[in-house]
Amino acid sequence: MNDVDRSIPASEVGHLARAVLDAVGQVVVGKRESLELVLAGILAGGHVLLEDLPGLGKTLTARCFAQALGLDFRRLQFTPDLLPADVTGSFLYDQRSGDFSFRAGPLFTNLLLADEINRTPPKTQSALLEAMQEKQVSVEGVTYRLDEPFHVLATANPIEYEGTYPLPEAQLDRFLLRVSFGYPQREEEWDVLRRRMARRREEAEIKPVVDAATLRSMQAALEDVVVEDSVGRYIVDLTAATREHPSVLVGASPRGSLALLLLARVRAVFAGRDYVVPEDVKEVAAPALAHRITLRPEMWLRRVDPSFVVGEVLEQTPAPASGALPSYAAGRPGR
């Protein structure tokens, strides 16, 4: 049987996505915009970095999305003494057979919560790199494929927080986007307390809205979302502009352009369209590009945030206004 059981039109993807967001929103209160970004990262087939202070719902968000999407879920707490084998798995000696057998690690799941990923040294952080990019794990020269869908939702404390290790640029680049929640409003925080008292227990359970097969069909449907040539070139112009900004030491890589493309497609579907407009790109520019930018040292001293650089790039880069068909789709039937 084909991995993608059935085709889903873009309009149905938007409907299912809203149902998933509504389900998660029953537990994670008042963060609809951030939740949309997290779901966009999953639908786009990527991995999401949730960076914020402790206690703001990062871990809860990951667990709720796993429940709503009907995915196998594992949580791995990253600590300073965590070893790469604790992430990927390792070979153990079996006395009965007299041979070594592989014991799979927490990576072998659909949705992995890498909790406080920047509390472990770079050697262990790097154990995730192959899995995140190639969706496979190599242990003792043997390669194991990971089942799809496979997504990493990693939580990280701000780098100024005590006991953290900055994530290497290569690993940051593997995350499709970075999302922050921030503190809730007072009414939202009171709503959290009311809902906790109403359910009379700590854990909140969400019934699955879709399953893994449906999620993969939703992801496949995004390939039908059209990106006109001028919008595609606008994406490239934005990413290239981050490399030329005077405050930037290292700009966003071509992975940044790809992230903009994939996330803009999801935003279009959320809006009920099967084509991308420049506003879709603008909405995801900061989450997709800011974590890929390395500022000059003097900018850090001035406390300039990479998101501010992305904002300036958006202001300075002219957006297209074209209704032409994309060149890659010119010969497709029905276009």
C-alpha positions, 0 to 999 in steps of 0.5 A, spaced: 500 500 500 502 506 498 504 510 504 500 516 503 493 512 503 489 518 499 489 524 496 487 530 500 485 537 497 488 543 499 481 546 502 480 539 506 488 540 509 486 547 511 479 544 515 483 539 518 489 544 520 484 548 524 481 542 527 487 540 530 489 547 532 482 548 536 483 541 539 490 543 542 488 550 543 483 547 549 489 546 553 494 551 550 491 557 552 491 564 548 497 562 543 494 561 537 499 565 532 505 561 535 501 554 535 499 555 528 507 556 526 508 550 530 503 546 526 506 549 519 512 547 521 510 540 522 505 540 515 511 543 511 515 536 513 520 540 518 522 540 525 521 546 530 525 549 535 521 552 541 525 557 544 523 561 551 523 561 558 521 555 562 514 554 564 511 557 558 508 551 555 513 548 550 513 541 553 505 541 553 505 544 546 509 538 543 505 533 547 498 536 545 500 536 538 502 529 538 495 527 541 491 531 536 495 528 530 495 521 533 502 520 533 507 516 537 510 520 541 517 520 546 520 525 550 527 525 551 530 530 557 537 533 555 542 533 560 549 535 561 551 527 562 547 525 556 551 521 551 549 520 543 547 512 544 542 515 549 539 518 543 540 514 537 540 507 541 546 502 541 548 495 541 547 490 547 550 483 548 545 478 548 547 472 552 542 467 550 544 468 542 551 470 544 551 476 539 550 483 539 543 486 538 541 493 537 536 497 542 533 502 538 533 509 542 528 514 543 529 517 536 525 511 533 518 515 534 514 519 530 514 526 534 520 526 538 520 532 544 527 534 545 526 537 551 532 543 553 536 541 547 541 546 549 543 543 556 547 537 553 554 538 550 555 539 542 557 532 542 550 529 544 546 535 540 550 532 534 547 525 534 540 529 532 543 531 526 543 525 521 536 524 524 533 531 522 536 531 515 536 524 512 531 521 517 536 515 518 540 513 524 547 510 523 550 506 529 556 502 529 556 502 521 549 500 521 544 505 518 537 504 520 531 508 517 526 512 521 519 511 520 515 517 517 512 522 519 518 523 523 519 530 526 523 533 532 520 539 537 526 541 541 525 546 547 531 550 548 532 556 554 535 562 552 542 562 551 543 567 557 540 562 561 545 558 566 547 551 564 546 552 557 550 550 551 549 554 544 546 550 539 551 550 533 549 553 527 549 547 523 544 544 527 540 551 528 539 550 520 536 544 521 530 547 524 525 549 519 523 555 524 524 557 531 518 559 535 517 563 542 511 563 546 512 569 551 508 570 557 501 570 557 496 575 558 493 576 565 486 573 563 489 568 559 493 565 565 487 566 569 483 561 564 489 556 565 487 556 572 480 555 571 481 549 566 486 546 571 480 546 576 475 544 571 478 538 569 480 536 576 487 533 574 494 535 572 494 531 565 490 534 559 488 529 554 486 530 547 483 526 542 486 524 536 483 529 530 487 525 525 492 519 524 499 519 522 497 516 515 492 522 514 498 527 516 502 524 511 496 525 506 496 533 508 503 534 507 503 531 500 497 535 498 501 541 500 505 540 493 499 542 489 500 549 492 502 554 487 508 558 487 508 563 482 515 565 479 515 572 482 514 570 489 519 565 488 524 570 486 522 574 492 523 569 497 530 568 494 531 576 494 529 576 502 534 570 504 540 573 500 538 580 503 540 577 510 547 576 507 548 583 505 545 586 511 551 591 515 549 588 521 550 580 519 556 576 519 553 570 516 546 570 513 541 565 512 543 559 507 539 556 502 535 552 507 532 559 509 529 560 502 526 553 502 523 554 509 520 560 506 517 556 501 515 550 505 512 555 510 508 560 505 505 554 502 502 552 509 500 559 510 496 559 504 492 553 505 491 556 512 488 562 508 484 557 504 488 558 498 492 553 493 497 559 491 502 563 495 502 571 495 507 575 498 503 576 505 504 569 506 512 569 505 512 575 510 508 572 515 513 566 516 519 570 514 522 572 522 520 565 524 524 561 518 530 566 518 532 569 524 535 563 527 539 562 521 543 569 522 549 570 525 550 577 527 556 581 528 559 581 535 558 589 536 551 588 534 550 583 540 553 588 545 548 593 542 543 587 544 540 587 536 535 581 535 536 577 529 528 578 528 530 586 527 534 584 521 529 580 518 524 586 519 529 591 516 530 586 510 522 585 509 521 593 509 527 594 504 525 588 499 520 590 494 514 585 494 512 583 487 505 584 484 504 579 479 498 574 477 502 570 472 502 562 472 509 559 475 513 557 469 514 550 472 507 549 472 506 551 465 505 545 462 501 541 467 493 540 466 488 544 469 493 550 469 
